[in-house]
Amino acid sequence: MPKSNPATIAAVDLGSNSFHLVVAHPQDGHIKVVDRLREVIRLAAGFDAQNRLTDDACESALRCLDRFGQRIRHLPAGAVRAVGTNALRKARNADNFLPRAEAALGHTIDIVSGYEEARLIYLGVSHGLQDDADLRLVVDIGGGSTEVIIGRRFEPQIMESLHIGCVSMSVGIFRDGGIDARRLRAAEILARQELEPIEEAVSDAGWQSAIGASGTMESVAAVLAHNGWSKDGITREGLQRLRAAMIALGHIDKLGELGVPAERRPVFPGGVAIAIGVFEELHIERMRVSDSALREGLLYDLMGRIEHEDVRERTVEHLMQRFGVDRSQVARVRAMAAGFLEQVAADWGLTAEEDMHLLQWAAALHEIGNTVSHSQYHKHGAYLLHNLDMPGFARGDQDRLATLVRAHRRKIPVPEFGVGQQADGLLRLALLLRLAVVLHRARGAATPAEVSLKVENRALKLSFPKGWLDGHPLTSADLAQEADYVKVAGYKLKFK
C-alpha cells in the first residue's frame, strides 16, 4: 500500500454474469466515479460436468481482464481491490485460473465468501442512499448467488448468501429459451425453497424498507417502468404483470418487446423468477432500487483500508473478545514478532505493511483454539479461522491466517504452505511468529530485554544479551527444540 493516499482508486468485480471495473477519485470521505467498464462474461454458464471452468470461459474472462488491466495496471497495488464471487467460489479449477487472471489484470484477485460479498453489497448500497435510521432489507440477485442483508445505516445485522442466481437459474430451467407458466412456477418454487430457512429471521427483524441492488433488480425495475407497470422501483403487482407478459410472449427472443436489452434476455427469466420468489417468501410489496452495490462497497472498503479504518482490525478485535484470548500474552508476542519482521523484511523480500498486518493478526489470534481444548489448540484455532465468518477478509487471506496459526507451534506443516514465492513468504512469517511465541513461553516471567535477529537466505541467527541464555536454560532448551522443527522446513536456526 502506498505511503500517501492514492489520488485514484479502482474496484474490479468478477461477477458470475458480468465483470465490472469502476475507477474513482476519493474526495472527503466520498468517491467521485470517473470511469466504468462492464462486460457480460456469464462465467456461471461456463462450467463443465465437474464444475470446472471451460477453456472457452477462461479465455473470455482473461481477454476481458486484459482490457481492464490496460486501464488500471499502472495503479499501485494498494489502490485496487479486485474480487471474485460465486462462480469463482464454485470453480474447482479456480487455483489454476487465478494466476493467469492476476497476470492479465496486473493486480491480485481475492475470492470472497458469500458472507463477505453480502457485507460489501450492503456497504455500497448504504453509501448510495440517504442517511436515515430505517432498518433496511437489501436483496441483490447476482448471476450465481443471491444476497439478503438486513441493516441500519452502515452496519449490517443479518447477512445471508443463497445458492441461486439469474444465470444458474436460467441455464437450469430456461436453457432452450422457452418461457411458460410451468417453468416459471418451478423456478419460483426453487427460489422460495432457498429462502425458506431465512424467512422467519427476516420477518422477525422488523425491517422498514426494502431495497434491490445490481443488474437483475435494475433491469426488472427498468422494464416495469418502460411498460407503465410501476413508477417507482418494483412492486408485487408489477412483477405479476411482467410474469403474465413473459408467458404470453413464450420465448426469450421476444423479450425485446417488453424493453429487455439483448444482452440481458438470456438470464432475464431466471432473474424475474427469483425476484417473484423473494417478494412472495419475504412478504415484500414494494422495493426501491439502488444503483450502488458491490463495486461501490469495494471502493469504500478500500478507502477504509487506505485511511487506516480497516474493518479487518475490528474483526480481529471481535474474535479476541469472543474467544477470550490472553491480551497480555498477545501484546508480548505481537511486539516481538513485529520487531523481528522489521529487522528481516528487506533481506527476506517481505512487504512491510501487508505482511505486518497478517503477522500481527496471527499473533493476536494464535491462541483462540484454547476455547476448544488446550490439547492441539493450534489445530483447533486453524479450523476456526478457516471456517468462521470474518468480515473484511478474502478467502485467501483467511486461509493464510489460519495456516500461520496452525504452524505457530510443534511440527511445521510444510505441505500446507503450498509452493511458489507467496508460499515461501508465508512460511517465513510463520518462522517469525514461532520465535516470538517460543521466547514468550514463560508468559512474561523471563522475557529477554534485547533480542536481535539476522537472516541470510534460509539461515536465522538470534543474538541475546551476554549471559542471558545461561541464566535461562529452559529458553535455551526450547530454542534447541525449535531448531529441530525449523530444520525440517529447510531452514537453520542458530542462537547465542
C-alpha positions as CSV (number, residue, x, y, z in Angstrom):
1,M,0.0,0.0,0.0
2,P,1.4,3.4,-0.9
3,K,2.7,5.7,1.8
4,S,0.5,8.6,0.7
5,N,-3.2,8.2,-0.1
6,P,-3.7,7.5,-3.8
7,A,-5.5,10.1,-5.9
8,T,-7.2,7.3,-8.0
9,I,-8.6,4.0,-6.7
10,A,-10.4,1.2,-8.6
11,A,-12.7,-1.8,-7.9
12,V,-13.0,-4.9,-10.1
13,D,-15.9,-7.3,-9.7
14,L,-15.5,-10.7,-11.4
15,G,-19.2,-11.5,-11.1
16,S,-21.0,-14.7,-12.2
17,N,-22.8,-12.8,-15.0
18,S,-20.7,-9.7,-15.7
19,F,-17.3,-8.3,-15.0
20,H,-17.2,-4.7,-13.8
21,L,-14.4,-2.1,-13.4
22,V,-15.1,1.2,-11.6
23,V,-12.4,3.9,-11.3
24,A,-12.9,6.7,-8.8
25,H,-11.3,9.6,-7.1
26,P,-11.6,9.8,-3.2
27,Q,-13.0,13.1,-2.1
28,D,-13.6,14.0,1.6
29,G,-14.8,10.5,2.5
30,H,-16.8,10.1,-0.7
31,I,-16.0,8.8,-4.1
32,K,-16.3,10.5,-7.5
33,V,-16.6,7.9,-10.2
34,V,-14.5,8.8,-13.3
35,D,-14.8,5.6,-15.4
36,R,-16.9,2.5,-15.6
37,L,-16.4,-0.6,-17.8
38,R,-18.7,-3.6,-17.9
39,E,-18.6,-6.8,-20.0
40,V,-21.0,-9.7,-20.0
41,I,-19.0,-12.9,-19.5
42,R,-21.5,-15.2,-17.9
43,L,-18.9,-17.2,-16.0
44,A,-21.6,-19.1,-14.2
45,A,-22.7,-20.6,-17.5
46,G,-19.1,-21.8,-18.3
47,F,-18.9,-24.9,-16.2
48,D,-18.3,-28.5,-17.3
49,A,-19.9,-31.5,-15.6
50,Q,-17.1,-31.5,-12.9
51,N,-17.7,-27.8,-12.0
52,R,-14.6,-26.7,-13.8
53,L,-14.5,-23.6,-15.8
54,T,-14.2,-24.5,-19.5
55,D,-11.2,-23.3,-21.6
56,D,-13.6,-21.0,-23.6
57,A,-15.0,-19.4,-20.4
58,C,-11.4,-18.9,-19.0
59,E,-10.2,-17.3,-22.3
60,S,-13.2,-15.0,-22.5
61,A,-12.6,-13.9,-18.9
62,L,-8.9,-13.4,-19.5
63,R,-9.4,-11.2,-22.6
64,C,-11.8,-9.0,-20.5
65,L,-9.3,-8.7,-17.7
66,D,-6.5,-7.8,-20.1
67,R,-8.7,-4.9,-21.3
68,F,-9.4,-3.9,-17.7
69,G,-5.7,-4.1,-17.0
70,Q,-4.9,-1.6,-19.7
71,R,-6.9,0.9,-17.6
72,I,-5.6,0.2,-14.1
73,R,-2.3,-1.8,-14.4
74,H,-0.3,1.4,-13.7
75,L,-2.1,2.0,-10.3
76,P,-0.3,0.9,-7.1
77,A,-1.4,-2.4,-5.5
78,G,-3.0,-0.6,-2.5
79,A,-5.2,1.4,-4.8
80,V,-7.0,-1.5,-6.4
81,R,-9.3,-4.1,-5.0
82,A,-10.4,-7.0,-7.3
83,V,-12.7,-9.8,-6.1
84,G,-14.3,-12.9,-7.5
85,T,-17.7,-14.0,-6.3
86,N,-19.9,-17.1,-6.6
87,A,-18.6,-18.5,-9.9
88,L,-15.0,-18.5,-8.7
89,R,-16.1,-19.8,-5.3
90,K,-17.7,-22.7,-7.1
91,A,-15.0,-23.4,-9.8
92,R,-12.9,-26.4,-8.9
93,N,-10.0,-25.1,-11.1
94,A,-10.0,-21.6,-9.7
95,D,-6.5,-22.1,-8.3
96,N,-5.3,-22.6,-11.9
97,F,-7.3,-19.8,-13.3
98,L,-6.4,-17.1,-10.8
99,P,-2.6,-16.7,-11.5
100,R,-3.5,-16.1,-15.2
101,A,-6.3,-13.7,-14.3
102,E,-4.0,-11.7,-12.0
103,A,-1.3,-11.5,-14.7
104,A,-3.9,-10.2,-17.2
105,L,-5.3,-7.6,-14.8
106,G,-2.0,-6.7,-13.2
107,H,-3.4,-6.9,-9.7
108,T,-4.2,-9.5,-7.0
109,I,-7.7,-11.0,-7.1
110,D,-9.4,-12.1,-3.9
111,I,-12.2,-14.7,-3.9
112,V,-14.6,-13.6,-1.3
113,S,-17.1,-15.6,0.7
114,G,-20.9,-15.2,0.3
115,Y,-20.9,-13.6,3.7
116,E,-18.2,-11.1,2.7
117,E,-19.9,-10.4,-0.6
118,A,-23.1,-9.5,1.3
119,R,-21.2,-7.2,3.6
120,L,-19.7,-5.3,0.7
121,I,-23.0,-5.1,-1.1
122,Y,-24.6,-3.6,1.9
123,L,-21.8,-1.1,2.3
124,G,-22.2,0.1,-1.3
125,V,-26.0,0.3,-1.0
126,S,-25.8,2.3,2.2
127,H,-23.4,4.8,0.8
128,G,-25.7,5.3,-2.1
129,L,-28.8,6.1,0.0
130,Q,-30.0,9.0,2.0
131,D,-28.7,8.5,5.6
132,D,-31.9,7.6,7.5
133,A,-32.5,5.4,10.5
134,D,-34.7,2.8,8.7
135,L,-34.0,-0.9,9.3
136,R,-33.3,-1.9,5.6
137,L,-33.8,-5.2,3.8
138,V,-31.4,-5.3,0.9
139,V,-31.6,-8.0,-1.8
140,D,-29.1,-8.5,-4.6
141,I,-29.8,-11.1,-7.2
142,G,-26.5,-11.9,-8.9
143,G,-25.5,-14.4,-11.6
144,G,-24.7,-17.3,-9.3
145,S,-25.9,-16.2,-5.8
146,T,-28.5,-14.0,-4.1
147,E,-27.5,-11.9,-1.1
148,V,-30.1,-10.9,1.6
149,I,-29.0,-8.4,4.1
150,I,-30.7,-6.5,6.9
151,G,-29.0,-3.5,8.5
152,R,-29.3,0.1,9.7
153,R,-27.3,2.9,8.3
154,F,-23.8,1.5,7.6
155,E,-24.0,-1.6,9.9
156,P,-25.3,-4.9,8.6
157,Q,-27.0,-7.0,11.2
158,I,-28.1,-10.1,9.3
159,M,-26.2,-11.4,6.2
160,E,-27.1,-14.4,4.1
161,S,-25.9,-15.7,0.7
162,L,-28.1,-18.1,-1.1
163,H,-27.1,-20.5,-3.9
164,I,-29.5,-19.1,-6.6
165,G,-28.7,-16.6,-9.3
166,C,-30.1,-15.4,-12.6
167,V,-27.5,-17.2,-14.7
168,S,-27.7,-20.5,-12.9
169,M,-31.5,-20.4,-12.8
170,S,-31.8,-19.5,-16.4
171,V,-29.3,-22.2,-17.6
172,G,-31.0,-24.8,-15.4
173,I,-34.7,-24.1,-16.3
174,F,-34.9,-21.9,-19.3
175,R,-31.9,-23.3,-21.2
176,D,-33.7,-23.5,-24.6
177,G,-35.2,-20.0,-24.2
178,G,-38.8,-21.2,-23.8
179,I,-40.9,-19.4,-21.2
180,D,-44.2,-20.8,-19.9
181,A,-46.2,-20.9,-16.6
182,R,-45.0,-24.3,-15.6
183,R,-41.3,-23.4,-15.9
184,L,-41.7,-20.0,-14.2
185,R,-43.6,-21.6,-11.3
186,A,-40.9,-24.3,-10.9
187,A,-38.2,-21.6,-10.8
188,E,-40.2,-19.5,-8.3
189,I,-40.7,-22.5,-6.0
190,L,-36.9,-23.3,-6.2
191,A,-36.2,-19.8,-5.2
192,R,-38.6,-19.9,-2.3
193,Q,-37.0,-23.2,-1.1
194,E,-33.7,-21.4,-0.9
195,L,-35.3,-18.5,1.0
196,E,-37.4,-20.7,3.4
197,P,-34.7,-21.2,6.0
198,I,-34.2,-17.5,6.5
199,E,-37.8,-16.3,6.2
200,E,-38.5,-16.3,9.9
201,A,-35.4,-14.4,10.8
202,V,-36.0,-11.8,8.1
203,S,-39.6,-11.4,9.1
204,D,-38.9,-11.2,12.8
205,A,-36.2,-8.5,12.2
206,G,-39.0,-5.9,11.5
207,W,-37.4,-4.2,8.6
208,Q,-39.0,-1.0,7.4
209,S,-37.9,-0.6,3.8
210,A,-36.8,-2.9,1.0
211,I,-34.0,-2.2,-1.5
212,G,-32.9,-4.1,-4.5
213,A,-29.4,-3.9,-5.9
214,S,-27.4,-4.8,-9.0
215,G,-28.3,-5.9,-12.6
216,T,-31.3,-8.1,-12.1
217,M,-33.2,-5.7,-9.9
218,E,-32.2,-2.7,-12.0
219,S,-33.3,-4.4,-15.3
220,V,-36.6,-5.6,-13.8
221,A,-37.3,-2.0,-12.5
222,A,-36.5,-0.6,-15.9
223,V,-38.8,-3.0,-17.7
224,L,-41.7,-2.3,-15.2
225,A,-41.2,1.5,-15.7
226,H,-41.0,1.1,-19.5
227,N,-44.3,-0.7,-19.6
228,G,-46.0,1.6,-17.1
229,W,-46.5,-1.2,-14.6
230,S,-44.6,0.6,-11.8
231,K,-43.5,4.2,-11.4
232,D,-41.0,3.8,-8.6
233,G,-39.0,0.7,-8.3
234,I,-40.5,-2.8,-8.1
235,T,-43.9,-3.8,-6.9
236,R,-45.6,-7.2,-6.3
237,E,-48.4,-6.2,-8.7
238,G,-45.8,-5.1,-11.3
239,L,-44.0,-8.4,-11.1
240,Q,-47.2,-10.4,-11.7
241,R,-48.0,-8.3,-14.8
242,L,-44.4,-8.8,-16.1
243,R,-44.8,-12.6,-15.4
244,A,-48.0,-12.7,-17.4
245,A,-46.5,-10.8,-20.3
246,M,-43.4,-13.1,-20.4
247,I,-45.7,-16.2,-20.6
248,A,-47.7,-14.6,-23.4
249,L,-44.5,-14.0,-25.4
250,G,-43.2,-17.5,-24.8
251,H,-39.6,-17.1,-25.6
252,I,-36.6,-15.0,-24.6
253,D,-36.1,-13.9,-28.2
254,K,-39.3,-11.9,-27.9
255,L,-38.4,-10.1,-24.6
256,G,-37.3,-7.1,-26.6
257,E,-41.0,-6.2,-27.0
258,L,-41.0,-5.5,-23.2
259,G,-37.9,-3.4,-23.4
260,V,-35.4,-6.0,-22.2
261,P,-31.9,-5.3,-23.6
262,A,-30.5,-8.1,-25.9
263,E,-27.6,-8.9,-23.5
264,R,-30.0,-9.3,-20.6
265,R,-32.6,-11.6,-22.3
266,P,-30.8,-15.0,-21.8
267,V,-30.8,-14.5,-18.0
268,F,-33.9,-12.4,-17.5
269,P,-36.5,-15.2,-16.9
270,G,-34.3,-16.7,-14.1
271,G,-33.9,-13.3,-12.5
272,V,-37.6,-12.5,-12.7
273,A,-38.5,-15.9,-11.1
274,I,-36.1,-15.3,-8.2
275,A,-37.4,-11.8,-7.7
276,I,-41.0,-13.1,-7.5
277,G,-39.9,-15.8,-5.1
278,V,-38.2,-13.1,-3.0
279,F,-41.3,-11.0,-2.9
280,E,-43.6,-13.9,-2.0
281,E,-41.4,-15.6,0.6
282,L,-40.2,-12.5,2.3
283,H,-43.6,-10.7,2.2
284,I,-42.5,-7.7,0.2
285,E,-45.0,-5.3,-1.5
286,R,-42.6,-2.6,-2.8
287,M,-38.9,-2.3,-3.3
288,R,-36.7,0.7,-4.2
289,V,-33.7,0.0,-6.4
290,S,-30.2,1.3,-5.7
291,D,-27.6,2.0,-8.3
292,S,-24.8,1.3,-5.8
293,A,-23.8,-2.2,-4.8
294,L,-20.7,-4.4,-4.7
295,R,-18.4,-2.3,-6.7
296,E,-19.1,0.8,-4.7
297,G,-18.8,-1.3,-1.5
298,L,-15.3,-2.3,-2.6
299,L,-14.3,1.3,-3.2
300,Y,-15.5,2.4,0.2
301,D,-13.9,-0.6,1.9
302,L,-10.7,0.2,0.1
303,M,-10.8,3.8,1.3
304,G,-11.2,2.5,4.8
305,R,-8.0,0.4,4.5
306,I,-6.1,3.3,3.0
307,E,-7.2,5.7,5.8
308,H,-6.5,3.0,8.5
309,E,-10.1,2.3,9.3
310,D,-9.8,-1.3,8.2
311,V,-12.8,-3.5,9.1
312,R,-10.4,-6.4,9.4
313,E,-9.0,-4.8,12.5
314,R,-12.5,-4.7,14.0
315,T,-13.0,-8.4,13.1
316,V,-9.8,-9.4,14.8
317,E,-10.7,-7.4,17.9
318,H,-14.1,-9.0,18.0
319,L,-12.6,-12.5,17.8
320,M,-10.1,-11.7,20.5
321,Q,-13.1,-10.7,22.7
322,R,-15.3,-13.6,21.6
323,F,-12.7,-16.3,22.3
324,G,-11.3,-14.7,25.5
325,V,-7.6,-14.5,24.4
326,D,-4.9,-13.6,26.9
327,R,-4.4,-10.0,25.8
328,S,-1.1,-9.6,27.8
329,Q,0.4,-12.5,26.0
330,V,-0.9,-11.3,22.7
331,A,0.8,-7.9,23.3
332,R,4.1,-9.6,24.1
333,V,4.0,-11.9,21.1
334,R,2.8,-9.1,18.7
335,A,5.5,-6.7,19.7
336,M,8.3,-9.2,19.3
337,A,7.0,-10.6,16.0
338,A,6.7,-7.1,14.6
339,G,10.2,-6.3,15.7
340,F,11.6,-9.4,14.0
341,L,9.8,-8.6,10.8
342,E,11.2,-5.0,10.8
343,Q,14.7,-6.5,11.2
344,V,14.4,-9.0,8.3
345,A,11.9,-7.6,5.9
346,A,14.5,-6.3,3.4
347,D,16.7,-9.4,3.5
348,W,13.7,-11.8,3.1
349,G,11.8,-9.8,0.5
350,L,8.8,-9.3,2.7
351,T,6.5,-6.3,2.2
352,A,6.5,-4.4,5.5
353,E,2.8,-3.2,5.6
354,E,0.7,-6.1,4.3
355,D,2.9,-8.8,5.8
356,M,2.9,-6.9,9.0
357,H,-0.9,-6.9,9.1
358,L,-1.0,-10.6,8.5
359,L,1.6,-11.4,11.1
360,Q,0.0,-9.1,13.7
361,W,-3.4,-10.7,13.2
362,A,-1.9,-14.2,13.5
363,A,-0.2,-13.2,16.7
364,A,-3.5,-11.8,18.1
365,L,-5.4,-15.0,17.3
366,H,-2.8,-17.7,17.7
367,E,-4.4,-19.0,21.0
368,I,-8.1,-18.8,20.1
369,G,-8.2,-22.6,19.8
370,N,-7.8,-22.8,23.6
371,T,-11.5,-22.2,23.7
372,V,-12.0,-25.7,22.2
373,S,-9.2,-27.5,24.1
374,H,-5.6,-26.8,25.1
375,S,-4.5,-30.0,23.6
376,Q,-3.7,-29.4,19.9
377,Y,-5.1,-25.8,20.3
378,H,-3.1,-24.6,17.3
379,K,-5.1,-27.1,15.1
380,H,-8.4,-26.0,16.7
381,G,-7.5,-22.4,16.0
382,A,-6.7,-23.0,12.4
383,Y,-10.0,-24.9,11.9
384,L,-11.9,-21.9,13.4
385,L,-10.1,-19.4,11.2
386,H,-10.7,-21.5,8.1
387,N,-14.5,-21.6,8.8
388,L,-15.5,-18.5,10.7
389,D,-17.3,-15.6,9.0
390,M,-14.7,-12.9,9.1
391,P,-15.9,-9.5,7.7
392,G,-13.2,-7.8,5.6
393,F,-11.2,-10.9,4.9
394,A,-11.0,-12.5,1.5
395,R,-11.0,-16.3,1.4
396,G,-7.3,-16.4,0.6
397,D,-6.2,-14.1,3.4
398,Q,-8.4,-16.1,5.8
399,D,-6.7,-19.3,4.7
400,R,-3.2,-17.8,5.1
401,L,-4.1,-16.5,8.6
402,A,-5.3,-20.0,9.5
403,T,-2.1,-21.5,8.2
404,L,0.0,-19.2,10.3
405,V,-2.0,-20.1,13.4
406,R,-1.7,-23.9,12.6
407,A,2.0,-23.6,12.2
408,H,2.9,-21.4,15.2
409,R,4.0,-24.4,17.4
410,R,5.1,-28.0,17.3
411,K,5.8,-29.6,13.9
412,I,5.7,-27.2,10.9
413,P,3.1,-28.5,8.4
414,V,5.2,-27.6,5.3
415,P,2.8,-29.0,2.7
416,E,0.0,-26.7,3.9
417,F,2.1,-23.7,2.7
418,G,1.9,-24.8,-0.9
419,V,4.7,-23.8,-3.4
420,G,5.9,-20.7,-5.0
421,Q,7.1,-17.3,-3.9
422,Q,4.0,-16.5,-1.9
423,A,4.3,-19.8,0.0
424,D,7.9,-19.0,0.9
425,G,6.9,-15.6,2.2
426,L,4.1,-17.2,4.3
427,L,6.5,-19.8,5.8
428,R,8.9,-17.1,6.7
429,L,6.2,-15.2,8.5
430,A,5.4,-18.4,10.4
431,L,9.0,-18.8,11.5
432,L,9.0,-15.2,12.9
433,L,5.7,-15.9,14.8
434,R,7.1,-19.2,16.1
435,L,10.2,-17.5,17.5
436,A,8.1,-14.8,19.2
437,V,5.9,-17.5,20.8
438,V,8.9,-19.6,21.9
439,L,10.6,-16.6,23.5
440,H,7.4,-15.8,25.5
441,R,6.6,-19.3,26.5
442,A,7.1,-18.2,30.1
443,R,4.3,-15.6,29.5
444,G,6.3,-12.6,30.7
445,A,8.2,-14.2,33.6
446,A,11.5,-14.4,31.7
447,T,11.5,-12.1,28.7
448,P,14.8,-11.1,27.1
449,A,15.3,-7.3,27.2
450,E,17.0,-7.2,23.8
451,V,17.0,-9.8,21.0
452,S,18.3,-9.2,17.5
453,L,17.5,-11.4,14.5
454,K,19.5,-11.6,11.3
455,V,18.7,-13.8,8.3
456,E,20.6,-14.9,5.2
457,N,18.5,-16.9,2.8
458,R,17.5,-19.9,4.9
459,A,19.6,-19.2,8.0
460,L,18.3,-17.4,11.1
461,K,20.6,-16.1,13.8
462,L,19.3,-14.9,17.2
463,S,21.5,-12.9,19.4
464,F,20.8,-12.3,23.1
465,P,22.5,-10.0,25.7
466,K,25.7,-11.6,27.1
467,G,25.0,-14.3,29.7
468,W,21.2,-14.1,29.3
469,L,20.7,-17.6,27.9
470,D,23.0,-19.1,30.6
471,G,20.5,-17.8,33.1
472,H,17.5,-19.1,31.3
473,P,18.2,-22.8,30.5
474,L,14.5,-23.6,29.7
475,T,14.6,-21.0,26.9
476,S,17.8,-22.5,25.6
477,A,16.2,-25.9,25.5
478,D,13.1,-24.5,23.8
479,L,15.2,-22.9,21.1
480,A,17.2,-26.1,20.6
481,Q,13.9,-27.9,20.0
482,E,12.8,-25.2,17.7
483,A,15.9,-25.5,15.7
484,D,15.0,-29.2,15.0
485,Y,11.5,-28.1,13.9
486,V,12.9,-25.4,11.6
487,K,15.4,-27.8,10.1
488,V,12.5,-30.0,8.7
489,A,11.2,-26.9,6.9
490,G,14.6,-26.4,5.2
491,Y,15.9,-23.6,7.5
492,K,18.7,-23.4,10.1
493,L,18.3,-21.6,13.4
494,K,21.3,-20.5,15.4
495,F,21.3,-18.6,18.7
496,K,23.9,-17.2,21.1
